[in-house]
Amino acid sequence: MSRVSAVRFSHFLPSLLLLLAGLSAAYVKDLNVFFTSLFNVLPTLVLLLGGSYCAVYRRQRELFLMITVYIVYFLLDTQTDFYRDNGRVREDAAVVFHLCCLLLPLLFSIYALWQEKTHLFRDFVARGAVLLAVGSVALALEQSYPQAVLNWLAEIRWPALHGTWMSLIQLSYPMFLIGFLTLAAQYWYQPRPLHAAQLVGLLGLFWMLPQTFILPFTLNIMCSQVMLMIAAGVAHEAYQMAFRDELTGLPGRRALNERMQRLGRNYVLAMSDVDHFKRFNDTHGHDVGDQVLRLVASKLSKVNGGGRAYRYGGEEFAVVFAGKTLDECMPHLEEIREIIADYDIKLRHSDRPQDDQQGRQRRSGSGASSVSVTISIGVAERQAEQRTPEEVLKSADQALYAAKGAGRNCVVASGQTRRGAVRMESAAG
């Protein structure tokens, strides 16, 4: 599967919705007592719930991302509370704020890129040591040399690049830019919901910092939203692991079972099987077998007529047509069977060139080896005597065995005779 095809808007959707909700809430001027009380405890509540969720499932990267965001929230919230109560900022407000603007994108990016290791306890200690070391050094410098640190942070090092729109220290902008670029690269090479959440979360933090002392509760709202993005990314990945097949990218058996419980009165179920799949594995190896499964899954996922393909298990796939009749579905199944039968797979050799262009030239040459794939399909429509989708699926499975007996590479409906099988004559025998 190419990287472009693996990139999905659905990876970003939950985080973008949370970001928009946070922006909308931050710009509301008049909030009643309920919401002001909620926003005061929301970051702590989200950390406790989301952090516990990550800790139970041993997602240490996400846990430390939340902790990092919460520490910055705590430090800046102390400053904003003092500002609201006294009408002025604390003496150390500037240096604390600038340090947060510098260290937040740095630590957030480090933990976002830091993959979990096999030894969980050592990994936990290492992450904690980094956070403790950076925090201790920053605190020691702030306490011992506050004015010198403030001058160093506030210095404009690149006057040509400085603009009046910049409301943060100049050093923080390259830190955020490096963070954006590295997290975008991480998502590009590993398109995952969590990586998308980290990228959107960093964007939310970048927007939040300049508004900290301007818009009430911006700090509370956006820190909570960013931690929720991370927790939602973990939940999204857990859902994908449970309901989506990793090899083919199709929804898996559990997703099929859940979908079958939500079918109406009229539907059609089809079971398909790769013909002679064991022969592919025995002759060409399991890598070619995986190629075959990915090809069949890719073609089945594009079946017309409103069908939805699922990986049932092994070399078997199921297709669900909700609200359809058998006559409506048969032409679409026959079409997809023909598409797969007419497609030749160019085998990937173990000594293939590293250069993609040379690889394409080799595969297009006369000496390139290829294999053809066919599938057999059994179809069943829900009848009055069949009360559950499981019974319909069983009928489709029996029709699949009939298709195998009819010579393979054909589509057979439940109750259909061998003479009535739709198949390519060249595949008979």
Residue pairs with C-beta under 8 A, 6 or more apart in sequence:
1 249
1 294
3 188
3 189
3 191
6 191
7 187
7 188
7 191
8 191
10 193
11 187
11 191
11 192
11 193
11 195
11 196
11 236
12 196
12 199
12 200
14 193
14 197
14 229
14 232
14 233
14 236
15 196
15 197
15 199
15 200
15 201
15 229
15 232
15 233
16 200
18 200
18 225
18 228
18 229
18 232
19 200
19 203
19 204
19 225
19 229
21 225
22 204
22 221
22 222
22 224
22 225
23 207
25 217
25 221
26 211
26 215
26 217
26 218
26 221
26 222
27 215
31 39
31 216
31 217
36 217
39 217
39 220
39 221
39 224
40 220
42 220
42 221
42 224
43 70
43 73
43 77
43 220
43 223
43 224
43 227
44 70
46 66
46 224
46 227
46 228
46 231
47 66
47 67
47 70
47 227
49 231
50 62
50 66
50 227
50 228
50 230
50 231
51 63
51 66
51 67
53 231
53 234
53 235
54 60
54 62
54 63
54 66
54 230
54 231
54 234
55 63
57 234
57 238
58 116
58 120
59 116
59 234
60 116
60 120
60 123
60 124
60 127
61 111
61 112
61 114
61 115
61 116
61 127
62 194
62 230
62 231
62 233
62 234
64 111
64 127
64 128
64 131
65 108
65 111
65 112
65 198
65 201
65 227
65 230
66 227
66 230
66 231
67 131
68 104
68 107
68 108
68 111
68 131
69 104
69 108
69 201
69 205
69 223
69 226
69 227
70 223
70 227
71 131
71 135
72 100
72 104
72 223
73 219
73 220
73 223
75 96
75 100
76 96
76 97
76 100
76 212
76 219
77 219
77 220
79 89
79 90
79 93
79 96
79 97
79 213
80 212
80 213
80 219
82 89
82 90
82 93
83 89
83 90
83 93
83 213
89 213
92 142
92 146
94 150
94 154
95 142
95 146
95 149
95 150
95 153
96 142
97 212
98 150
98 153
98 154
98 169
98 172
99 138
99 142
99 149
99 153
100 209
101 168
101 169
101 172
101 209
102 153
102 169
102 171
102 172
102 175
103 134
103 138
104 205
104 209
105 172
105 175
105 176
105 178
105 179
105 202
105 205
105 206
106 134
106 175
106 179
107 130
107 131
107 134
108 179
108 198
108 201
108 202
108 205
109 175
109 178
109 179
109 182
109 183
109 202
110 130
111 127
112 179
112 183
112 186
112 195
112 198
112 202
113 182
113 183
113 186
114 127
116 123
117 123
141 149
142 149
153 169
153 171
154 169
155 170
156 162
156 170
157 170
157 171
158 170
161 170
162 170
166 173
167 210
168 209
168 210
172 209
176 202
176 206
179 202
180 199
180 202
180 203
183 195
183 198
183 199
183 202
184 199
186 195
186 198
187 195
187 196
187 199
192 233
192 237
193 232
193 233
193 236
193 237
193 240
194 230
194 233
194 234
194 236
194 237
195 233
196 233
197 229
197 230
197 232
197 233
197 236
198 230
198 233
200 229
201 226
201 229
201 230
204 222
204 225
204 226
204 229
205 222
205 226
207 222
208 218
208 219
208 222
208 223
211 218
212 218
212 219
242 252
242 254
243 251
243 252
243 254
243 255
243 258
244 250
244 251
244 252
244 255
245 251
245 252
245 297
245 311
247 290
247 293
247 294
247 297
247 311
248 293
248 294
248 297
248 298
248 311
249 294
249 297
249 301
250 297
250 300
250 301
250 309
250 310
250 311
250 317
251 259
251 308
251 309
251 310
251 311
252 310
252 311
253 310
253 311
253 312
253 313
255 310
256 310
256 312
256 318
256 320
259 308
259 310
259 320
260 269
260 320
260 389
260 390
260 393
261 389
263 320
263 322
263 382
263 389
264 322
264 323
265 382
266 323
266 324
266 325
266 382
267 320
267 321
267 322
267 323
267 324
267 381
267 382
267 389
267 392
268 320
268 321
268 324
268 325
268 326
268 328
268 329
268 379
268 380
268 381
268 382
269 318
269 319
269 320
269 321
269 379
269 380
269 382
269 389
269 392
269 393
269 396
270 307
270 318
270 319
270 320
270 321
270 329
270 333
270 377
270 378
270 379
270 380
270 396
271 312
271 316
271 317
271 318
271 377
271 378
271 379
271 393
271 396
271 397
271 399
271 400
272 296
272 300
272 316
272 317
272 318
272 319
272 375
272 376
272 377
272 378
272 400
273 315
273 316
273 317
273 375
273 376
273 377
273 400
273 404
274 280
274 292
274 293
274 296
274 315
274 373
274 374
274 375
275 373
275 374
275 375
275 376
275 404
275 408
275 409
276 408
277 289
277 292
277 314
277 315
280 288
280 289
280 292
280 371
280 373
281 288
281 289
284 347
284 371
287 348
288 345
288 347
288 348
288 371
291 345
291 347
291 348
292 315
292 345
292 371
292 373
293 315
295 340
295 343
295 345
295 373
296 315
296 317
296 340
296 373
296 375
297 309
297 311
297 317
299 336
299 339
299 340
299 343
300 309
300 317
300 319
300 336
301 309
302 336
303 309
303 319
303 332
303 333
303 335
303 336
304 332
304 335
304 336
305 321
305 324
305 328
305 329
305 331
305 332
306 321
306 322
306 323
306 324
307 319
307 320
307 321
307 329
307 332
307 333
308 319
308 320
308 321
308 322
309 317
309 318
309 319
310 317
310 318
310 319
310 320
311 317
312 318
318 393
318 396
319 333
321 328
321 329
325 381
326 379
326 381
326 413
329 379
330 379
330 411
330 413
330 422
333 377
333 379
333 411
334 411
334 422
337 374
337 375
337 377
337 409
337 410
337 411
338 424
340 373
340 374
340 375
341 372
341 373
341 374
341 375
341 409
341 424
341 427
343 372
343 373
344 370
344 371
344 372
345 370
345 371
345 372
345 373
346 363
346 368
346 369
346 370
347 368
347 369
347 370
347 371
349 362
352 359
352 362
353 359
353 362
362 368
374 408
374 409
374 427
375 409
376 400
376 403
376 404
376 408
376 409
376 410
376 411
376 412
377 400
377 403
377 410
377 411
377 412
378 396
378 397
378 398
378 399
378 400
378 401
378 402
378 403
378 411
378 412
378 413
378 414
379 396
379 399
379 411
379 412
379 413
379 414
380 392
380 393
380 395
380 396
380 398
380 399
380 413
380 414
381 392
381 413
381 414
382 389
382 392
383 392
386 392
386 395
395 414
396 414
398 414
399 412
399 413
399 414
399 415
399 416
400 412
402 412
402 416
402 418
402 421
403 410
403 411
403 412
403 421
403 423
405 418
406 412
406 418
406 421
406 423
406 428
407 421
407 423
407 427
407 428
407 429
408 423
408 427
409 423
409 424
409 427
410 421
410 422
410 423
410 424
410 427
411 421
411 422
411 423
412 420
412 421
412 422
413 420
